[in-house]
């Protein structure tokens, strides 16, 4: 089944993408070894439960395999085809079979036990942060059930990702102005949290129910003409969101509140929040660095002007 899926995928890729865009040819072969047993969602869906009737009556071994291929050519770079998936394709050598069918290198980012969205979200974050070139092709394996029961876990962050990229393009970094932050109050954060005197970053861990808040203002008044955005960077060890609320003198207003999706990353991720226009004064801001319990760091506050 995995061989047939890889062959069908390769045929479709060749129909959609020119051969030279798939990367240089690197022929490889898959060598099979001794059979072993792997238990996962696919086996459970077929009724192969440990000690169950189906497992006692039938055998469902998985062959160990090894992919052998020629070494990368000088300057070849990262593979142009990336496969993201779950244990369905990780436990069975789908990426290796796809490599042999395409005669091209395929970066295997599948992982067992972490769902279908993690690896693709991580890939998006790497491209967004400039840590790698965008691949030409992404082959995403996603079990059909996840489209119904877990779709929002990825689809909502994807929508936010597109909006965030639009804001980043609309408010470029060139000509930005640094800001110093003054913390007025904090919620569900340690009492000692504050800007590091060395680099100005705020590091801490969200406590309690996972709704950490920094009530703050900045060393200079923020412009309110609709041509500026507040930008900052966040690190987090889990997928989450960050958001800003503004107090125009009547309490924190939901106007302009749009959580920015963050992926799990050790590298700082950029958050760009347009500052709404049409107000006489801004009293203070509420910044939610993340929306879940756990460690975080936030800093590099600056103003960006609309392009």
NORMOLIN-V182699 format. One record per run of one state. SS is the DSSP state (helix for helix, strand for strand, loop for the rest). FROM is the first residue (numbers start at 0). TO is the last residue. Records with the same first field share a line. If there is no record, write none. Layout:
# NORMOLIN-V182699
SS->FROM-TO + FROM-TO
This chain:
# NORMOLIN-V182699
loop->0-0 + 16-17 + 22-26 + 36-39 + 45-51 + 57-60 + 69-79 + 84-85 + 90-92 + 102-104 + 108-116 + 128-135 + 140-142 + 149-150 + 170-175 + 178-179 + 187-193 + 195-200 + 206-211 + 218-226 + 236-238 + 247-250 + 253-258 + 262-263 + 274-282 + 288-292 + 305-306
helix->1-15 + 18-21 + 40-44 + 52-56 + 86-89 + 93-101 + 117-127 + 143-148 + 151-169
strand->27-35 + 61-68 + 80-83 + 105-107 + 136-139 + 176-177 + 180-186 + 194-194 + 201-205 + 212-217 + 227-235 + 239-246 + 251-252 + 259-261 + 264-273 + 283-287 + 293-304
